[in-house]
Amino acid sequence: MIHRREFLRAASAAAMCSPMLARGESDKLGKLLPQRELGSTGEKVTAFGLGGHHVGKAKDEKKAQALIERAIERGVRFFDNAVNYQNGLSETYYGKFLTPKYREHVFITTKSSRSTAKEVRKEFEDSRRRLATDHIDLWQIHTLQSVEDVKERIDNGVVDVFLEMREKKKARYIGFTGHSSQEAHCHFIDWCAKRGIHMDTCLMPVNLFDSHYDSFLIHVAPKLREQRIGLLAMKTMVFGRALERAKDLDPTVITPRNLHEFVYSLPVSCMLSGCETVEQIDENTAILENFKPMDEKRRNELVAAVKPVSGPDLEYYKRRI
């Protein structure tokens, strides 16, 4: 078992090799947020990305459009999505308000959680139709839940379809996601490595609390670095639950800035956030614009400080099968 002290040393080493931020760049739409390299792809993406779940959750076209437009204005060019976000409504909003005006400037991702080749192939075509694009920039095997789940998808040809779509350039890059089981991630990475299969990205929980309970950072992140797989961060604020725990600690510990800057100080390519209001987009992007890497001492202090409020009650999504 890897203990917290070993994790802190690993986190310190990881921060030292964190992808450099490219600042001050612009495109035809305006100034970009700082960018990072996406694993070994050679692609540069904005280090903050808009989560698609909350765009569809708005269930109001004007609000969804406002979120998309504000993200563009604030320099966001990475836009996350998935088939099962509001039964395809999130993808539909992107296809209506993002793709027609901004497609050549944005990096669009989506995901499929189906467990057979036939099902994921259909979902891929449905996603392209809803997103109104001929290709997906990043298509991901969604929400790996257990080692058994990984084995089932492999046996049912899911990975083969993803490799096929990348080979045909219908999906420029492919990856995998999950928040339930770090063992599932580790098993899949090892399985791919033994067969010479390279996944471009991995989306997983990355936050101040993770190291204290069934940690993705401890177990998965080293394998990602070894395989040069781009790390995409989610659950940085634990669905907003992290801030609810702030009252139980020194109020200077759990703050949006600390939560974000801890993640940006690790070798993540992009941090995804589900924003419900344009104000939240403004707040989150402002943190990145003014980001300064945390030194080793500060990172260690914060990880140690949150131990009393960490664990399965907070990170409830781990082990949910």
PENORFEN-V996751 format. One record per residue. RES is the residue in one letter. OMEGA is omega as a letter, one per 30 degrees, with the letter a starting at -180 (* if undefined). Layout:
RES_OMEGA / RES_OMEGA
This chain:
M_l / I_a / H_a / R_a / R_l / E_l / F_a / L_l / R_l / A_l / A_l / S_l / A_l / A_a / A_a / M_a / C_l / S_l / P_a / M_l / L_l / A_a / R_l / G_l / E_a / S_l / D_a / K_a / L_l / G_a / K_l / L_l / L_l / P_a / Q_l / R_l / E_l / L_a / G_a / S_a / T_a / G_l / E_l / K_l / V_l / T_a / A_l / F_l / G_a / L_l / G_a / G_a / H_a / H_l / V_l / G_a / K_l / A_a / K_l / D_a / E_a / K_l / K_l / A_l / Q_a / A_l / L_a / I_a / E_a / R_l / A_l / I_a / E_a / R_l / G_l / V_l / R_l / F_a / F_a / D_l / N_l / A_a / V_a / N_l / Y_a / Q_l / N_l / G_a / L_l / S_l / E_l / T_l / Y_l / Y_a / G_a / K_a / F_a / L_a / T_a / P_a / K_a / Y_a / R_a / E_a / H_a / V_l / F_a / I_l / T_l / T_a / K_l / S_a / S_a / R_a / S_l / T_a / A_a / K_a / E_a / V_l / R_l / K_a / E_l / F_l / E_l / D_l / S_l / R_l / R_a / R_a / L_l / A_l / T_l / D_l / H_l / I_a / D_l / L_l / W_a / Q_l / I_a / H_l / T_l / L_a / Q_a / S_l / V_l / E_l / D_l / V_a / K_a / E_a / R_l / I_a / D_a / N_l / G_a / V_a / V_l / D_l / V_l / F_l / L_l / E_a / M_l / R_l / E_l / K_l / K_l / K_l / A_a / R_l / Y_l / I_a / G_a / F_a / T_l / G_l / H_a / S_a / S_l / Q_l / E_l / A_l / H_a / C_l / H_a / F_l / I_a / D_l / W_l / C_a / A_a / K_a / R_l / G_l / I_a / H_l / M_a / D_a / T_l / C_l / L_a / M_l / P_l / V_a / N_a / L_a / F_a / D_a / S_a / H_a / Y_l / D_a / S_l / F_a / L_a / I_a / H_a / V_a / A_l / P_l / K_l / L_l / R_a / E_a / Q_a / R_l / I_a / G_a / L_l / L_a / A_l / M_a / K_a / T_l / M_l / V_a / F_a / G_a / R_a / A_a / L_l / E_l / R_a / A_a / K_a / D_a / L_l / D_a / P_l / T_a / V_a / I_l / T_l / P_a / R_l / N_a / L_a / H_a / E_l / F_a / V_l / Y_l / S_l / L_a / P_l / V_l / S_a / C_l / M_a / L_a / S_l / G_a / C_a / E_a / T_l / V_l / E_l / Q_l / I_l / D_a / E_a / N_a / T_l / A_l / I_l / L_a / E_a / N_a / F_l / K_a / P_l / M_l / D_a / E_a / K_a / R_l / R_a / N_l / E_a / L_l / V_l / A_a / A_a / V_a / K_a / P_a / V_a / S_l / G_a / P_l / D_l / L_a / E_a / Y_a / Y_l / K_l / R_l / R_a / I_*
